[in-house]
Amino acid sequence: MSSMPQFRRPPLTWLGLLPFMIFVTLFLILPTVHIVIGAFQDRSGAFTLQNIRDLNTGTIPSSYWISVKISAASAALGCLIGFAMAAAVTFGAVPRWIKAPLTTFSGVASNFAGVPLAFAFLATFGPVGLITVFLRNNFGIVLARDLGFNILSFWGLTITYLFFQIPLMILIIIPALEGLRREWREAAEVLGATATQYWRMIALPILFPSLLGTFALLFANAFGAVATAIALTGSALNIVPIQLFAQIRGDVLGNPNLGYAMAFGMIVVTAIANVVYIWLRIRAERWLK
Amino acid sequence: MNIWARIAGWAALIFGLLYFILPLAGLFEFSLRARRGVYSFDAYAKVLADPEFQATFGYSVLMALVTIVVGVLIVVPTAFWVRLKMPWARPYVEFITLLPLVIPAIVIVFGYIRLYNTSSWLPLTGSVMGTNFLLAMGYTVLALPYMYRAVDTGLRTIDVGTLTEAAQVLGAGWISILGRVILPNVVPAVLSGAFLTFAIVIGEFTLAALLDRPAFGPYLQRIGANKPYEPFALSVIAFGITWACMGLIQLVTRFSKHTKAAR
């Protein structure tokens, strides 16, 4: 190399990312930005907050409330049941070989959402479903009459969502449980801690960010689910994704910009849940290295 | 481990397994009820012979394949380039690829419908091919988080820098580096991403329904409203496909572990 001052070419390495950037701009960023901007515009395109205020009218607040309740209920139960199952296979309460098939199955079940899942629950808990008929013929229990249970309802949708929420919890929490070191438990035992004390004062505080973070992720997961709800309940249950679906199909709210505002509201809810998840995950990883 | 912990563990596991198995058993049992009084595969025979099933299923399979090809073409060069030349950009690219998990699919497709309608600068929804293209792009976006993560994990296990330099010394251009050196090395990762993409796309409902394309998901929802047993048979088939895709991922991962050279 000569000692002549080199002519620096402008860096062109970013060109390699160009296809990716064009793709995500056109099909992810721009459409989303378009919705967000539309939420703050009136029909003539001028800036307004009226659409956001209008979210508080008609059936919209109740649909958000039902959506939040279903998402929270399915996320909480999913966390609880998933945690119990993950703990059972991780801590050796059941034979160890069960863990591998359980993780595989969780991979399948967490992806088995949508229309087919709705039919699975209809076939099981619907009016002539397997469980419904079994309980009626063998115990004389009629789900709808005696237990007030209806698959096309709040609890019906919640238990259907649990089918993909529990496996997702299992997939995420098993690595966290495996990160609990044996030494911590032994140290606690040497110092005279009971099993309850160990869990209350050591394991749960360490796992807490993981648990809460996964809760947030499951919440967002349920909040954005459209297909299962539509196939299961049609328009019987007034939740946000169903209402937005109807709005996109036929402008049922009679104001396109109000539809934008609803979509914007969905982004806000799932974004908050995901930010909580990411933030808590970073905290959790401090311990689980 | 004391006896109570064991009992609690078994109870949790059995409860969970029942929760998973019962709906699937219910689904399967119901799909066999088409003939009065006896179990039969009549519902399956009927749906498999339904020309609309064949058309929508074929359409969804085609869409899934297109999505996989587009996804690989976008994700592999990007992940490779980021690892090779722009490691500082990795968190940003990764963040973008995770966005589809944050922004609900229904919002993204809502944006498509409004942004690419017939009176816009890029009237994709104005023609059938344009809408098909838009749907494929939408599916690629949905698959982006899984595809990118799979490929990026695959790239981590190989020495991208050395392989690229070796190929360059031998006179390879970027296309042959990517196609003949990098891609063959991350085939298991790409396949994992591809099978997952296939499982997601094949039964997808929201995008196809709102873009009004004749895909399997909307078809399933539609006949669910007016046929007694067929939708349940179709759901069993859909579950079988999901299961097969996950099984193939397991197989590919296991296979790749065996072929990896000992270090």
Boltz contact constraints between the chains, C-beta under 6 A:
constraints:
  - contact:
      token1: [A, 13]
      token2: [B, 85]
      max_distance: 6.0
  - contact:
      token1: [A, 13]
      token2: [B, 86]
      max_distance: 6.0
  - contact:
      token1: [A, 16]
      token2: [B, 81]
      max_distance: 6.0
  - contact:
      token1: [A, 20]
      token2: [B, 74]
      max_distance: 6.0
  - contact:
      token1: [A, 20]
      token2: [B, 78]
      max_distance: 6.0
  - contact:
      token1: [A, 23]
      token2: [B, 74]
      max_distance: 6.0
  - contact:
      token1: [A, 24]
      token2: [B, 96]
      max_distance: 6.0
  - contact:
      token1: [A, 27]
      token2: [B, 137]
      max_distance: 6.0
  - contact:
      token1: [A, 27]
      token2: [B, 141]
      max_distance: 6.0
  - contact:
      token1: [A, 28]
      token2: [B, 141]
      max_distance: 6.0
  - contact:
      token1: [A, 31]
      token2: [B, 108]
      max_distance: 6.0
  - contact:
      token1: [A, 31]
      token2: [B, 111]
      max_distance: 6.0
  - contact:
      token1: [A, 31]
      token2: [B, 112]
      max_distance: 6.0
  - contact:
      token1: [A, 31]
      token2: [B, 115]
      max_distance: 6.0
  - contact:
      token1: [A, 32]
      token2: [B, 103]
      max_distance: 6.0
  - contact:
      token1: [A, 32]
      token2: [B, 111]
      max_distance: 6.0
  - contact:
      token1: [A, 34]
      token2: [B, 111]
      max_distance: 6.0
  - contact:
      token1: [A, 34]
      token2: [B, 114]
      max_distance: 6.0
  - contact:
      token1: [A, 34]
      token2: [B, 115]
      max_distance: 6.0
  - contact:
      token1: [A, 35]
      token2: [B, 107]
      max_distance: 6.0
  - contact:
      token1: [A, 35]
      token2: [B, 110]
      max_distance: 6.0
  - contact:
      token1: [A, 35]
      token2: [B, 111]
      max_distance: 6.0
  - contact:
      token1: [A, 81]
      token2: [B, 16]
      max_distance: 6.0
  - contact:
      token1: [A, 84]
      token2: [B, 12]
      max_distance: 6.0
  - contact:
      token1: [A, 85]
      token2: [B, 12]
      max_distance: 6.0
  - contact:
      token1: [A, 85]
      token2: [B, 13]
      max_distance: 6.0
  - contact:
      token1: [A, 85]
      token2: [B, 16]
      max_distance: 6.0
  - contact:
      token1: [A, 88]
      token2: [B, 9]
      max_distance: 6.0
  - contact:
      token1: [A, 88]
      token2: [B, 12]
      max_distance: 6.0
  - contact:
      token1: [A, 88]
      token2: [B, 13]
      max_distance: 6.0
  - contact:
      token1: [A, 92]
      token2: [B, 1]
      max_distance: 6.0
  - contact:
      token1: [A, 93]
      token2: [B, 5]
      max_distance: 6.0
  - contact:
      token1: [A, 93]
      token2: [B, 6]
      max_distance: 6.0
  - contact:
      token1: [A, 93]
      token2: [B, 9]
      max_distance: 6.0
  - contact:
      token1: [A, 94]
      token2: [B, 9]
      max_distance: 6.0
  - contact:
      token1: [A, 94]
      token2: [B, 10]
      max_distance: 6.0
  - contact:
      token1: [A, 94]
      token2: [B, 13]
      max_distance: 6.0
  - contact:
      token1: [A, 104]
      token2: [B, 250]
      max_distance: 6.0
  - contact:
      token1: [A, 107]
      token2: [B, 246]
      max_distance: 6.0
  - contact:
      token1: [A, 108]
      token2: [B, 242]
      max_distance: 6.0
  - contact:
      token1: [A, 108]
      token2: [B, 243]
      max_distance: 6.0
  - contact:
      token1: [A, 108]
      token2: [B, 246]
      max_distance: 6.0
  - contact:
      token1: [A, 111]
      token2: [B, 199]
      max_distance: 6.0
  - contact:
      token1: [A, 111]
      token2: [B, 242]
      max_distance: 6.0
  - contact:
      token1: [A, 112]
      token2: [B, 242]
      max_distance: 6.0
  - contact:
      token1: [A, 114]
      token2: [B, 203]
      max_distance: 6.0
  - contact:
      token1: [A, 114]
      token2: [B, 205]
      max_distance: 6.0
  - contact:
      token1: [A, 115]
      token2: [B, 205]
      max_distance: 6.0
  - contact:
      token1: [A, 115]
      token2: [B, 217]
      max_distance: 6.0
  - contact:
      token1: [A, 115]
      token2: [B, 220]
      max_distance: 6.0
  - contact:
      token1: [A, 115]
      token2: [B, 221]
      max_distance: 6.0
  - contact:
      token1: [A, 116]
      token2: [B, 203]
      max_distance: 6.0
  - contact:
      token1: [A, 116]
      token2: [B, 235]
      max_distance: 6.0
  - contact:
      token1: [A, 116]
      token2: [B, 238]
      max_distance: 6.0
  - contact:
      token1: [A, 116]
      token2: [B, 239]
      max_distance: 6.0
  - contact:
      token1: [A, 119]
      token2: [B, 231]
      max_distance: 6.0
  - contact:
      token1: [A, 119]
      token2: [B, 232]
      max_distance: 6.0
  - contact:
      token1: [A, 119]
      token2: [B, 235]
      max_distance: 6.0
  - contact:
      token1: [A, 120]
      token2: [B, 23]
      max_distance: 6.0
  - contact:
      token1: [A, 120]
      token2: [B, 27]
      max_distance: 6.0
  - contact:
      token1: [A, 121]
      token2: [B, 23]
      max_distance: 6.0
  - contact:
      token1: [A, 123]
      token2: [B, 26]
      max_distance: 6.0
  - contact:
      token1: [A, 123]
      token2: [B, 27]
      max_distance: 6.0
  - contact:
      token1: [A, 123]
      token2: [B, 30]
      max_distance: 6.0
  - contact:
      token1: [A, 123]
      token2: [B, 232]
      max_distance: 6.0
  - contact:
      token1: [A, 124]
      token2: [B, 22]
      max_distance: 6.0
  - contact:
      token1: [A, 124]
      token2: [B, 23]
      max_distance: 6.0
  - contact:
      token1: [A, 124]
      token2: [B, 26]
      max_distance: 6.0
  - contact:
      token1: [A, 129]
      token2: [B, 26]
      max_distance: 6.0
  - contact:
      token1: [A, 130]
      token2: [B, 26]
      max_distance: 6.0
  - contact:
      token1: [A, 130]
      token2: [B, 29]
      max_distance: 6.0
  - contact:
      token1: [A, 224]
      token2: [B, 104]
      max_distance: 6.0
  - contact:
      token1: [A, 226]
      token2: [B, 106]
      max_distance: 6.0
  - contact:
      token1: [A, 226]
      token2: [B, 206]
      max_distance: 6.0
  - contact:
      token1: [A, 227]
      token2: [B, 205]
      max_distance: 6.0
  - contact:
      token1: [A, 227]
      token2: [B, 206]
      max_distance: 6.0
  - contact:
      token1: [A, 231]
      token2: [B, 221]
      max_distance: 6.0
  - contact:
      token1: [A, 231]
      token2: [B, 224]
      max_distance: 6.0
  - contact:
      token1: [A, 241]
      token2: [B, 106]
      max_distance: 6.0
  - contact:
      token1: [A, 244]
      token2: [B, 106]
      max_distance: 6.0
  - contact:
      token1: [A, 248]
      token2: [B, 110]
      max_distance: 6.0
  - contact:
      token1: [A, 248]
      token2: [B, 210]
      max_distance: 6.0
  - contact:
      token1: [A, 263]
      token2: [B, 107]
      max_distance: 6.0
  - contact:
      token1: [A, 263]
      token2: [B, 110]
      max_distance: 6.0
  - contact:
      token1: [A, 266]
      token2: [B, 104]
      max_distance: 6.0
  - contact:
      token1: [A, 266]
      token2: [B, 107]
      max_distance: 6.0
  - contact:
      token1: [A, 267]
      token2: [B, 103]
      max_distance: 6.0
  - contact:
      token1: [A, 267]
      token2: [B, 107]
      max_distance: 6.0
  - contact:
      token1: [A, 270]
      token2: [B, 102]
      max_distance: 6.0
  - contact:
      token1: [A, 271]
      token2: [B, 102]
      max_distance: 6.0
  - contact:
      token1: [A, 274]
      token2: [B, 102]
      max_distance: 6.0
